[in-house]
Amino acid sequence: MNRCQKCNVVILDDTDRCPLCQHVLETDGTKGENRYPDAIEVTRRFRFLENLVLFLSIVVETILVIINYTVDKDVAWSLIAGNILLYLNVVLRMAVLGKSGYMAKTVSLILLAVVLLLGIDYLTGYNRWSLDYVFPGGILAIDVTLLVLILVNRRNWQSYMMAEILTVLLSIIPVVLVACHVMTFPYLAWMSLGASVFLFLGTLILGDRRARTELKRRFHI
């Protein structure tokens, strides 16, 4: 434990100078307690957990690919498992240990889940269920998430307007695919477009001047 002879205070942290007068401390031979948690050690443990999960995923996927190639070459089920393992690693690094906000995490994970299911659909014969249902369903999930975040964070609701504009742009894609006869189930596509447009219009109209000010600030108008 360290003591400052000038200020006559005991310093519990591991330091060689007094935080008040910067005078060199003298120790009495006893060990004090650190008041602050070791953030570096905590970060190191999380990093080790990330790397351990990634290593185990690579090992498991390698074993599955060997089994798939040896037993059944016709169905690439090991690639489906690999996509799921990849998504789990992304969830761990982004949602659990990531430093970005709730909105960025949620939107990114929903879009990645849509891409994952599109890949699974393609690997299992491409029956278009991912394109007809999952893609517009993911956009609807983003709309619901934005609505919940706006209701929870009512003081800062205008910060979600850029995400709403992004969702409107994304919801146009399924409608275009329906018009091009790429998608065969048009109802969810139009529902996602309607929900995205009405969510944005509701925020713009009910937000009144604050909403318009936010748009002007974002687009430098």
CYANA upper distance limits for C-alpha pairs under 8 A (distance plus 0.5 A):
  1 MET  CA     10 VAL  CA      7.75
  1 MET  CA     11 ILE  CA      7.22
  1 MET  CA     12 LEU  CA      6.58
  1 MET  CA     27 THR  CA      6.16
  1 MET  CA     28 ASP  CA      6.46
  1 MET  CA     29 GLY  CA      7.00
  1 MET  CA     30 THR  CA      5.43
  1 MET  CA     31 LYS  CA      5.40
  1 MET  CA     32 GLY  CA      5.06
  2 ASN  CA     10 VAL  CA      6.42
  2 ASN  CA     11 ILE  CA      5.75
  2 ASN  CA     12 LEU  CA      7.25
  2 ASN  CA     16 ASP  CA      8.34
  2 ASN  CA     25 LEU  CA      6.43
  2 ASN  CA     26 GLU  CA      6.01
  2 ASN  CA     27 THR  CA      4.80
  2 ASN  CA     28 ASP  CA      6.91
  2 ASN  CA     32 GLY  CA      8.17
  3 ARG  CA      8 ASN  CA      7.23
  3 ARG  CA      9 VAL  CA      6.31
  3 ARG  CA     10 VAL  CA      4.97
  3 ARG  CA     11 ILE  CA      6.34
  3 ARG  CA     25 LEU  CA      6.20
  3 ARG  CA     26 GLU  CA      5.99
  3 ARG  CA     27 THR  CA      6.68
  3 ARG  CA     28 ASP  CA      8.05
  4 CYS  CA      8 ASN  CA      5.72
  4 CYS  CA      9 VAL  CA      6.03
  4 CYS  CA     10 VAL  CA      6.99
  4 CYS  CA     11 ILE  CA      7.98
  4 CYS  CA     18 CYS  CA      6.73
  4 CYS  CA     23 HIS  CA      7.49
  4 CYS  CA     24 VAL  CA      7.79
  4 CYS  CA     25 LEU  CA      5.58
  4 CYS  CA     26 GLU  CA      6.99
  5 GLN  CA      9 VAL  CA      8.01
  5 GLN  CA     25 LEU  CA      7.82
  5 GLN  CA     26 GLU  CA      7.98
  6 LYS  CA     21 CYS  CA      8.47
  6 LYS  CA     23 HIS  CA      7.75
  7 CYS  CA     20 LEU  CA      8.26
  7 CYS  CA     21 CYS  CA      8.01
 11 ILE  CA     15 THR  CA      8.46
 11 ILE  CA     18 CYS  CA      7.84
 11 ILE  CA     32 GLY  CA      8.47
 12 LEU  CA     32 GLY  CA      5.49
 12 LEU  CA     33 GLU  CA      6.12
 12 LEU  CA     34 ASN  CA      6.67
 12 LEU  CA     35 ARG  CA      7.52
 13 ASP  CA     32 GLY  CA      7.32
 13 ASP  CA     33 GLU  CA      6.97
 13 ASP  CA     34 ASN  CA      5.32
 13 ASP  CA     35 ARG  CA      6.69
 14 ASP  CA     32 GLY  CA      8.14
 14 ASP  CA     34 ASN  CA      7.10
 16 ASP  CA     24 VAL  CA      6.53
 16 ASP  CA     25 LEU  CA      5.99
 16 ASP  CA     26 GLU  CA      8.49
 17 ARG  CA     22 GLN  CA      5.60
 17 ARG  CA     23 HIS  CA      5.95
 17 ARG  CA     24 VAL  CA      5.13
 17 ARG  CA     25 LEU  CA      5.82
 18 CYS  CA     22 GLN  CA      5.07
 18 CYS  CA     23 HIS  CA      5.78
 18 CYS  CA     24 VAL  CA      6.96
 18 CYS  CA     25 LEU  CA      6.74
 38 ASP  CA     42 VAL  CA      7.04
 39 ALA  CA     43 THR  CA      6.64
 40 ILE  CA     44 ARG  CA      6.59
 41 GLU  CA     45 ARG  CA      6.77
 42 VAL  CA     46 PHE  CA      6.90
 43 THR  CA     47 ARG  CA      6.62
 44 ARG  CA     48 PHE  CA      6.64
 45 ARG  CA     49 LEU  CA      6.75
 46 PHE  CA     50 GLU  CA      6.76
 46 PHE  CA     97 LEU  CA      7.99
 47 ARG  CA     51 ASN  CA      6.76
 48 PHE  CA     52 LEU  CA      6.47
 49 LEU  CA     53 VAL  CA      6.69
 50 GLU  CA     54 LEU  CA      6.72
 50 GLU  CA     89 ASN  CA      8.20
 50 GLU  CA     92 LEU  CA      7.71
 50 GLU  CA     93 ARG  CA      7.30
 51 ASN  CA     55 PHE  CA      6.54
 52 LEU  CA     56 LEU  CA      6.64
 53 VAL  CA     57 SER  CA      6.54
 53 VAL  CA     89 ASN  CA      7.60
 54 LEU  CA     58 ILE  CA      6.78
 54 LEU  CA     89 ASN  CA      7.05
 55 PHE  CA     59 VAL  CA      6.80
 56 LEU  CA     60 VAL  CA      6.56
 57 SER  CA     61 GLU  CA      6.48
 57 SER  CA     85 LEU  CA      6.64
 57 SER  CA     86 LEU  CA      8.31
 58 ILE  CA     62 THR  CA      6.55
 59 VAL  CA     63 ILE  CA      6.83
 60 VAL  CA     64 LEU  CA      6.70
 61 GLU  CA     65 VAL  CA      6.58
 61 GLU  CA     78 SER  CA      7.49
 61 GLU  CA     81 ALA  CA      7.73
 61 GLU  CA     82 GLY  CA      6.26
 61 GLU  CA     85 LEU  CA      8.45
 62 THR  CA     66 ILE  CA      6.83
 63 ILE  CA     67 ILE  CA      6.74
 64 LEU  CA     68 ASN  CA      6.42
 64 LEU  CA     78 SER  CA      5.92
 65 VAL  CA     69 TYR  CA      6.50
 65 VAL  CA     78 SER  CA      5.81
 65 VAL  CA     79 LEU  CA      8.00
 66 ILE  CA     70 THR  CA      6.55
 67 ILE  CA     71 VAL  CA      6.34
 67 ILE  CA     72 ASP  CA      8.31
 68 ASN  CA     72 ASP  CA      5.79
 68 ASN  CA     73 LYS  CA      6.70
 68 ASN  CA     75 VAL  CA      8.47
 68 ASN  CA     76 ALA  CA      7.40
 68 ASN  CA     77 TRP  CA      7.56
 68 ASN  CA     78 SER  CA      6.58
 69 TYR  CA     73 LYS  CA      5.65
 75 VAL  CA    123 LEU  CA      8.47
 75 VAL  CA    124 THR  CA      8.05
 76 ALA  CA     80 ILE  CA      7.62
 76 ALA  CA    123 LEU  CA      7.30
 77 TRP  CA     81 ALA  CA      6.97
 77 TRP  CA    123 LEU  CA      8.36
 78 SER  CA     82 GLY  CA      6.60
 79 LEU  CA     83 ASN  CA      6.69
 79 LEU  CA    123 LEU  CA      8.40
 80 ILE  CA     84 ILE  CA      6.94
 80 ILE  CA    119 GLY  CA      8.30
 80 ILE  CA    120 ILE  CA      6.33
 80 ILE  CA    123 LEU  CA      7.79
 81 ALA  CA     85 LEU  CA      6.71
 82 GLY  CA     86 LEU  CA      6.56
 83 ASN  CA     87 TYR  CA      6.71
 83 ASN  CA    116 LEU  CA      6.91
 83 ASN  CA    119 GLY  CA      8.39
 83 ASN  CA    120 ILE  CA      8.42
 84 ILE  CA     88 LEU  CA      6.74
 84 ILE  CA    116 LEU  CA      7.93
 85 LEU  CA     89 ASN  CA      6.82
 86 LEU  CA     90 VAL  CA      6.80
 87 TYR  CA     91 VAL  CA      6.61
 87 TYR  CA    112 LEU  CA      8.02
 87 TYR  CA    113 ALA  CA      7.98
 87 TYR  CA    116 LEU  CA      8.01
 88 LEU  CA     92 LEU  CA      6.70
 89 ASN  CA     93 ARG  CA      6.67
 90 VAL  CA     94 MET  CA      6.23
 90 VAL  CA     95 ALA  CA      8.22
 91 VAL  CA     95 ALA  CA      5.61
 91 VAL  CA     96 VAL  CA      7.17
 91 VAL  CA    109 LEU  CA      7.61
 92 LEU  CA     96 VAL  CA      5.54
 92 LEU  CA     97 LEU  CA      6.76
 93 ARG  CA     97 LEU  CA      5.63
 93 ARG  CA     98 GLY  CA      6.13
 94 MET  CA     98 GLY  CA      4.74
 94 MET  CA     99 LYS  CA      8.09
 94 MET  CA    100 SER  CA      8.26
 94 MET  CA    105 LYS  CA      7.10
 95 ALA  CA    105 LYS  CA      6.30
 95 ALA  CA    106 THR  CA      8.35
 95 ALA  CA    109 LEU  CA      8.42
100 SER  CA    104 ALA  CA      6.86
100 SER  CA    105 LYS  CA      7.02
101 GLY  CA    105 LYS  CA      6.71
102 TYR  CA    106 THR  CA      6.47
103 MET  CA    107 VAL  CA      6.56
103 MET  CA    146 LEU  CA      8.01
103 MET  CA    149 LEU  CA      8.25
104 ALA  CA    108 SER  CA      6.43
105 LYS  CA    109 LEU  CA      6.54
106 THR  CA    110 ILE  CA      6.65
106 THR  CA    142 ILE  CA      8.27
106 THR  CA    145 THR  CA      8.20
107 VAL  CA    111 LEU  CA      6.72
107 VAL  CA    142 ILE  CA      6.68
108 SER  CA    112 LEU  CA      6.59
109 LEU  CA    113 ALA  CA      6.51
110 ILE  CA    114 VAL  CA      6.80
110 ILE  CA    138 GLY  CA      6.72
110 ILE  CA    141 ALA  CA      8.16
110 ILE  CA    142 ILE  CA      7.74
111 LEU  CA    115 VAL  CA      6.84
111 LEU  CA    138 GLY  CA      7.43
112 LEU  CA    116 LEU  CA      6.58
113 ALA  CA    117 LEU  CA      6.71
114 VAL  CA    118 LEU  CA      6.64
114 VAL  CA    130 SER  CA      8.12
114 VAL  CA    134 VAL  CA      6.76
114 VAL  CA    135 PHE  CA      6.47
114 VAL  CA    138 GLY  CA      6.97
115 VAL  CA    119 GLY  CA      6.75
116 LEU  CA    120 ILE  CA      6.83
117 LEU  CA    121 ASP  CA      6.53
117 LEU  CA    130 SER  CA      6.60
117 LEU  CA    134 VAL  CA      7.93
118 LEU  CA    122 TYR  CA      6.71
118 LEU  CA    130 SER  CA      5.79
118 LEU  CA    131 LEU  CA      7.42
119 GLY  CA    123 LEU  CA      6.67
120 ILE  CA    124 THR  CA      6.64
121 ASP  CA    125 GLY  CA      6.99
121 ASP  CA    126 TYR  CA      5.39
121 ASP  CA    127 ASN  CA      7.09
121 ASP  CA    128 ARG  CA      7.34
121 ASP  CA    129 TRP  CA      7.60
121 ASP  CA    130 SER  CA      6.64
122 TYR  CA    126 TYR  CA      4.72
122 TYR  CA    127 ASN  CA      8.17
128 ARG  CA    132 ASP  CA      6.53
128 ARG  CA    183 MET  CA      8.05
129 TRP  CA    133 TYR  CA      6.21
129 TRP  CA    134 VAL  CA      7.50
130 SER  CA    134 VAL  CA      5.10
130 SER  CA    135 PHE  CA      6.76
131 LEU  CA    135 PHE  CA      5.85
131 LEU  CA    136 PRO  CA      8.21
131 LEU  CA    183 MET  CA      7.11
132 ASP  CA    136 PRO  CA      7.65
132 ASP  CA    183 MET  CA      6.13
132 ASP  CA    184 THR  CA      7.07
132 ASP  CA    185 PHE  CA      6.03
132 ASP  CA    186 PRO  CA      8.14
132 ASP  CA    188 LEU  CA      8.10
132 ASP  CA    189 ALA  CA      8.28
133 TYR  CA    137 GLY  CA      6.27
133 TYR  CA    185 PHE  CA      8.20
133 TYR  CA    188 LEU  CA      7.30
134 VAL  CA    138 GLY  CA      6.35
135 PHE  CA    139 ILE  CA      7.12
135 PHE  CA    174 PRO  CA      8.09
136 PRO  CA    140 LEU  CA      6.80
136 PRO  CA    171 SER  CA      7.60
136 PRO  CA    174 PRO  CA      7.15
136 PRO  CA    188 LEU  CA      6.31
136 PRO  CA    189 ALA  CA      5.85
136 PRO  CA    191 MET  CA      8.49
136 PRO  CA    192 SER  CA      6.22
137 GLY  CA    141 ALA  CA      6.69
137 GLY  CA    188 LEU  CA      7.44
137 GLY  CA    192 SER  CA      7.76
138 GLY  CA    142 ILE  CA      6.82
139 ILE  CA    143 ASP  CA      6.84
139 ILE  CA    167 THR  CA      7.27
139 ILE  CA    170 LEU  CA      7.87
139 ILE  CA    171 SER  CA      7.09
139 ILE  CA    192 SER  CA      6.55
140 LEU  CA    144 VAL  CA      6.77
140 LEU  CA    191 MET  CA      8.39
140 LEU  CA    192 SER  CA      5.81
140 LEU  CA    195 ALA  CA      7.57
140 LEU  CA    196 SER  CA      8.15
141 ALA  CA    145 THR  CA      6.64
142 ILE  CA    146 LEU  CA      6.62
142 ILE  CA    167 THR  CA      7.95
143 ASP  CA    147 LEU  CA      6.70
143 ASP  CA    164 GLU  CA      8.11
143 ASP  CA    167 THR  CA      7.86
143 ASP  CA    195 ALA  CA      7.45
143 ASP  CA    196 SER  CA      6.69
143 ASP  CA    199 LEU  CA      7.89
144 VAL  CA    148 VAL  CA      6.74
145 THR  CA    149 LEU  CA      6.68
146 LEU  CA    150 ILE  CA      6.57
146 LEU  CA    160 TYR  CA      7.58
146 LEU  CA    163 ALA  CA      8.42
146 LEU  CA    164 GLU  CA      8.03
147 LEU  CA    151 LEU  CA      6.77
147 LEU  CA    199 LEU  CA      8.16
148 VAL  CA    152 VAL  CA      6.60
149 LEU  CA    153 ASN  CA      6.27
149 LEU  CA    157 TRP  CA      8.26
150 ILE  CA    154 ARG  CA      6.08
150 ILE  CA    156 ASN  CA      8.17
150 ILE  CA    157 TRP  CA      5.40
150 ILE  CA    160 TYR  CA      7.76
151 LEU  CA    157 TRP  CA      8.16
153 ASN  CA    157 TRP  CA      6.44
157 TRP  CA    161 MET  CA      8.32
158 GLN  CA    203 THR  CA      8.36
158 GLN  CA    207 GLY  CA      8.20
158 GLN  CA    210 ARG  CA      7.76
158 GLN  CA    211 ALA  CA      6.51
158 GLN  CA    214 GLU  CA      7.06
159 SER  CA    214 GLU  CA      8.23
160 TYR  CA    164 GLU  CA      6.89
161 MET  CA    165 ILE  CA      6.81
161 MET  CA    200 PHE  CA      7.58
161 MET  CA    203 THR  CA      8.10
161 MET  CA    211 ALA  CA      8.46
161 MET  CA    215 LEU  CA      8.33
162 MET  CA    166 LEU  CA      6.76
163 ALA  CA    167 THR  CA      6.67
164 GLU  CA    168 VAL  CA      6.76
164 GLU  CA    196 SER  CA      7.35
164 GLU  CA    199 LEU  CA      7.82
164 GLU  CA    200 PHE  CA      6.27
165 ILE  CA    169 LEU  CA      6.85
165 ILE  CA    200 PHE  CA      7.47
166 LEU  CA    170 LEU  CA      6.71
167 THR  CA    171 SER  CA      6.54
167 THR  CA    196 SER  CA      6.63
168 VAL  CA    172 ILE  CA      7.04
168 VAL  CA    193 LEU  CA      7.03
168 VAL  CA    196 SER  CA      5.63
168 VAL  CA    197 VAL  CA      6.43
168 VAL  CA    200 PHE  CA      8.39
169 LEU  CA    173 ILE  CA      7.77
170 LEU  CA    174 PRO  CA      8.32
171 SER  CA    175 VAL  CA      7.61
171 SER  CA    189 ALA  CA      7.70
171 SER  CA    192 SER  CA      6.34
171 SER  CA    193 LEU  CA      5.28
171 SER  CA    196 SER  CA      7.49
172 ILE  CA    176 VAL  CA      6.78
172 ILE  CA    193 LEU  CA      6.79
173 ILE  CA    177 LEU  CA      6.71
174 PRO  CA    178 VAL  CA      6.63
174 PRO  CA    183 MET  CA      7.93
174 PRO  CA    189 ALA  CA      5.76
174 PRO  CA    190 TRP  CA      8.43
175 VAL  CA    179 ALA  CA      6.76
175 VAL  CA    186 PRO  CA      7.85
175 VAL  CA    189 ALA  CA      6.08
175 VAL  CA    190 TRP  CA      6.90
175 VAL  CA    193 LEU  CA      8.10
176 VAL  CA    180 CYS  CA      6.72
177 LEU  CA    181 HIS  CA      6.66
177 LEU  CA    182 VAL  CA      5.59
177 LEU  CA    183 MET  CA      6.06
178 VAL  CA    182 VAL  CA      6.31
178 VAL  CA    183 MET  CA      5.25
178 VAL  CA    184 THR  CA      7.01
178 VAL  CA    185 PHE  CA      8.01
178 VAL  CA    186 PRO  CA      6.46
178 VAL  CA    189 ALA  CA      8.14
185 PHE  CA    189 ALA  CA      8.09
186 PRO  CA    190 TRP  CA      6.82
187 TYR  CA    191 MET  CA      6.62
188 LEU  CA    192 SER  CA      6.52
189 ALA  CA    193 LEU  CA      6.89
190 TRP  CA    194 GLY  CA      6.52
191 MET  CA    195 ALA  CA      6.49
192 SER  CA    196 SER  CA      6.59
193 LEU  CA    197 VAL  CA      6.59
194 GLY  CA    198 PHE  CA      6.49
195 ALA  CA    199 LEU  CA      6.46
196 SER  CA    200 PHE  CA      6.78
197 VAL  CA    201 LEU  CA      6.58
198 PHE  CA    202 GLY  CA      6.29
199 LEU  CA    203 THR  CA      6.72
200 PHE  CA    204 LEU  CA      6.60
201 LEU  CA    205 ILE  CA      6.44
202 GLY  CA    206 LEU  CA      6.25
202 GLY  CA    207 GLY  CA      8.28
203 THR  CA    207 GLY  CA      5.89
203 THR  CA    211 ALA  CA      7.60
204 LEU  CA    208 ASP  CA      6.64
204 LEU  CA    211 ALA  CA      5.91
204 LEU  CA    212 ARG  CA      7.47
205 ILE  CA    211 ALA  CA      8.32
207 GLY  CA    211 ALA  CA      5.39
207 GLY  CA    212 ARG  CA      8.31
208 ASP  CA    212 ARG  CA      7.01
209 ARG  CA    213 THR  CA      6.51
210 ARG  CA    214 GLU  CA      6.64
211 ALA  CA    215 LEU  CA      6.88
212 ARG  CA    216 LYS  CA      6.71
213 THR  CA    217 ARG  CA      6.59
214 GLU  CA    218 ARG  CA      6.60
215 LEU  CA    219 PHE  CA      6.54
216 LYS  CA    220 HIS  CA      5.91
216 LYS  CA    221 ILE  CA      5.32
217 ARG  CA    221 ILE  CA      7.36
